[in-house]
Amino acid sequence: MANGLEKCLTDLAGRLNATEVRVGFIDGNTYTDGTSVAQVAYENEYGVPENNQPPRPFFRNAINSNREEWVQAISNGIASGTDARGVLEVVGARAVADVQISISELVDPPLSQTTLKIRREREERPTTSTKPLIDSGDMYSSVNYEVIDDQS
């Protein structure tokens, strides 16, 4: 009996080869003018009151809408015998997609008329998009994840 429990615990310990998954703007990407994509994402998420920029909480919306599914996916993956790294890779990729969906679906608060005018008149990359978080596509495409290995 002790050998069975010991084997089970050894197997479980071998599958716990990663400890967390981080999702966000982790690659250090920048816009063509050198502005950090992570900084722009933060300003969009929380707003910049001194610039009359309201919060557009795409990241928090993604977490609130999908948290339970991510937890269930981790639970199901571990229960199925998949190692932690494999489970977190799948959940990380899903979380990236969920954040990107949140970016693309956010419409409130709408863009100001001034911002819309700037977008239309911009020489290097004019756009007619009225979606608040969709302009160059840099923020959308910069969402990424990383799995952190177990360091013990």
DRENDO-1510 file (C-alpha; in Angstrom, 1 decimal, always signed):
<recs>
REC; n; res; u; v; w
REC; 1; MET; +0.0; +0.0; +0.0 .
REC; 2; ALA; +2.8; +2.5; +0.9 .
REC; 3; ASN; +4.5; +1.7; -2.4 .
REC; 4; GLY; +1.3; +2.6; -4.3 .
REC; 5; LEU; +1.0; +5.9; -2.5 .
REC; 6; GLU; +4.7; +6.7; -3.0 .
REC; 7; LYS; +4.4; +5.9; -6.7 .
REC; 8; CYS; +1.4; +8.1; -7.0 .
REC; 9; LEU; +3.1; +11.0; -5.2 .
REC; 10; THR; +6.3; +10.6; -7.2 .
REC; 11; ASP; +4.2; +10.7; -10.5 .
REC; 12; LEU; +2.3; +13.8; -9.3 .
REC; 13; ALA; +5.6; +15.5; -8.3 .
REC; 14; GLY; +7.0; +14.8; -11.8 .
REC; 15; ARG; +4.0; +16.3; -13.5 .
REC; 16; LEU; +4.2; +19.5; -11.4 .
REC; 17; ASN; +7.0; +20.9; -13.5 .
REC; 18; ALA; +5.7; +24.5; -13.9 .
REC; 19; THR; +4.3; +26.8; -11.3 .
REC; 20; GLU; +2.4; +29.6; -13.1 .
REC; 21; VAL; +1.4; +31.2; -16.4 .
REC; 22; ARG; +1.7; +34.9; -17.0 .
REC; 23; VAL; -0.4; +36.6; -19.6 .
REC; 24; GLY; +0.0; +40.2; -20.8 .
REC; 25; PHE; +2.4; +42.4; -22.6 .
REC; 26; ILE; +5.7; +40.6; -21.7 .
REC; 27; ASP; +7.8; +40.8; -24.8 .
REC; 28; GLY; +8.8; +44.5; -24.6 .
REC; 29; ASN; +7.1; +45.3; -27.9 .
REC; 30; THR; +7.0; +49.0; -29.0 .
REC; 31; TYR; +5.1; +51.1; -31.5 .
REC; 32; THR; +7.1; +52.5; -34.4 .
REC; 33; ASP; +7.7; +55.7; -32.4 .
REC; 34; GLY; +9.3; +53.7; -29.6 .
REC; 35; THR; +6.3; +53.9; -27.2 .
REC; 36; SER; +6.0; +50.8; -25.1 .
REC; 37; VAL; +2.9; +48.7; -26.0 .
REC; 38; ALA; +2.7; +47.6; -22.3 .
REC; 39; GLN; +2.5; +51.3; -21.3 .
REC; 40; VAL; -0.3; +52.0; -23.8 .
REC; 41; ALA; -2.2; +48.9; -22.7 .
REC; 42; TYR; -1.9; +50.1; -19.0 .
REC; 43; GLU; -3.2; +53.5; -20.0 .
REC; 44; ASN; -6.1; +52.0; -21.9 .
REC; 45; GLU; -6.9; +49.6; -19.0 .
REC; 46; TYR; -6.9; +52.3; -16.3 .
REC; 47; GLY; -7.3; +55.5; -18.2 .
REC; 48; VAL; -5.3; +58.8; -18.1 .
REC; 49; PRO; -7.6; +61.3; -16.4 .
REC; 50; GLU; -5.2; +64.2; -17.0 .
REC; 51; ASN; -5.5; +63.6; -20.7 .
REC; 52; ASN; -9.3; +63.0; -20.6 .
REC; 53; GLN; -8.7; +59.4; -21.5 .
REC; 54; PRO; -11.3; +57.1; -19.7 .
REC; 55; PRO; -10.5; +53.6; -18.6 .
REC; 56; ARG; -11.3; +50.8; -21.1 .
REC; 57; PRO; -10.8; +47.7; -18.9 .
REC; 58; PHE; -10.3; +45.0; -21.6 .
REC; 59; PHE; -7.9; +43.0; -19.4 .
REC; 60; ARG; -10.0; +43.0; -16.3 .
REC; 61; ASN; -13.1; +42.2; -18.5 .
REC; 62; ALA; -11.3; +39.2; -19.9 .
REC; 63; ILE; -10.3; +37.9; -16.5 .
REC; 64; ASN; -13.8; +38.4; -15.1 .
REC; 65; SER; -15.5; +36.7; -18.0 .
REC; 66; ASN; -13.1; +33.7; -18.2 .
REC; 67; ARG; -11.5; +33.1; -14.8 .
REC; 68; GLU; -13.7; +30.1; -14.0 .
REC; 69; GLU; -13.1; +28.5; -17.4 .
REC; 70; TRP; -9.3; +28.9; -16.9 .
REC; 71; VAL; -9.4; +27.3; -13.4 .
REC; 72; GLN; -11.6; +24.5; -14.7 .
REC; 73; ALA; -9.2; +23.9; -17.6 .
REC; 74; ILE; -6.2; +23.7; -15.2 .
REC; 75; SER; -8.2; +21.3; -12.9 .
REC; 76; ASN; -9.2; +19.1; -15.8 .
REC; 77; GLY; -5.8; +19.0; -17.3 .
REC; 78; ILE; -4.0; +18.0; -14.1 .
REC; 79; ALA; -6.7; +15.4; -13.4 .
REC; 80; SER; -6.2; +13.9; -16.9 .
REC; 81; GLY; -2.6; +13.3; -16.2 .
REC; 82; THR; -1.1; +16.1; -18.3 .
REC; 83; ASP; +2.0; +17.7; -16.8 .
REC; 84; ALA; +1.6; +21.2; -15.3 .
REC; 85; ARG; +3.7; +22.8; -18.1 .
REC; 86; GLY; +1.4; +21.3; -20.8 .
REC; 87; VAL; -1.7; +22.4; -18.9 .
REC; 88; LEU; -0.4; +25.9; -18.4 .
REC; 89; GLU; +0.7; +26.2; -22.1 .
REC; 90; VAL; -2.9; +25.4; -23.1 .
REC; 91; VAL; -4.5; +27.8; -20.6 .
REC; 92; GLY; -2.0; +30.6; -21.5 .
REC; 93; ALA; -2.8; +30.3; -25.2 .
REC; 94; ARG; -6.5; +30.4; -24.3 .
REC; 95; ALA; -6.1; +33.4; -22.0 .
REC; 96; VAL; -4.3; +35.3; -24.8 .
REC; 97; ALA; -7.2; +34.6; -27.2 .
REC; 98; ASP; -9.6; +35.7; -24.5 .
REC; 99; VAL; -7.8; +39.0; -23.9 .
REC; 100; GLN; -7.6; +39.6; -27.7 .
REC; 101; ILE; -11.4; +39.0; -27.9 .
REC; 102; SER; -11.9; +41.5; -25.2 .
REC; 103; ILE; -9.8; +44.1; -27.0 .
REC; 104; SER; -11.7; +43.6; -30.2 .
REC; 105; GLU; -15.2; +43.6; -28.6 .
REC; 106; LEU; -14.8; +46.6; -26.3 .
REC; 107; VAL; -16.8; +49.6; -27.6 .
REC; 108; ASP; -17.5; +51.6; -24.4 .
REC; 109; PRO; -16.6; +54.2; -23.7 .
REC; 110; PRO; -16.6; +55.3; -27.4 .
REC; 111; LEU; -13.8; +57.3; -28.8 .
REC; 112; SER; -14.0; +61.1; -28.7 .
REC; 113; GLN; -14.7; +63.0; -31.9 .
REC; 114; THR; -11.2; +64.5; -31.6 .
REC; 115; THR; -9.6; +61.0; -31.6 .
REC; 116; LEU; -11.7; +59.9; -34.5 .
REC; 117; LYS; -10.6; +63.0; -36.5 .
REC; 118; ILE; -6.9; +62.3; -35.7 .
REC; 119; ARG; -7.3; +58.7; -36.9 .
REC; 120; ARG; -8.9; +59.8; -40.2 .
REC; 121; GLU; -6.3; +62.6; -40.8 .
REC; 122; ARG; -3.1; +60.7; -39.8 .
REC; 123; GLU; -0.8; +60.6; -42.8 .
REC; 124; GLU; +1.3; +57.5; -42.2 .
REC; 125; ARG; -1.6; +55.1; -41.3 .
REC; 126; PRO; -5.1; +56.6; -41.6 .
REC; 127; THR; -7.9; +54.4; -40.4 .
REC; 128; THR; -11.7; +54.6; -40.2 .
REC; 129; SER; -11.9; +52.3; -37.2 .
REC; 130; THR; -14.2; +53.6; -34.5 .
REC; 131; LYS; -13.3; +50.8; -32.0 .
REC; 132; PRO; -11.5; +52.3; -29.0 .
REC; 133; LEU; -8.7; +49.7; -28.8 .
REC; 134; ILE; -8.3; +48.8; -32.5 .
REC; 135; ASP; -6.0; +51.1; -34.4 .
REC; 136; SER; -2.6; +49.8; -35.5 .
REC; 137; GLY; -3.3; +46.3; -34.2 .
REC; 138; ASP; +0.0; +46.4; -32.3 .
REC; 139; MET; -1.6; +46.1; -28.8 .
REC; 140; TYR; -3.8; +43.2; -30.0 .
REC; 141; SER; -1.0; +41.3; -31.5 .
REC; 142; SER; +1.4; +41.9; -28.6 .
REC; 143; VAL; -0.7; +40.0; -26.0 .
REC; 144; ASN; +1.4; +36.9; -25.0 .
REC; 145; TYR; +2.0; +34.4; -22.3 .
REC; 146; GLU; +4.9; +32.7; -20.6 .
REC; 147; VAL; +5.0; +29.6; -18.4 .
REC; 148; ILE; +7.2; +29.7; -15.4 .
REC; 149; ASP; +9.1; +26.5; -14.6 .
REC; 150; ASP; +9.1; +25.1; -11.1 .
REC; 151; GLN; +12.3; +26.3; -9.4 .
REC; 152; SER; +12.3; +23.9; -6.5 .
</recs>
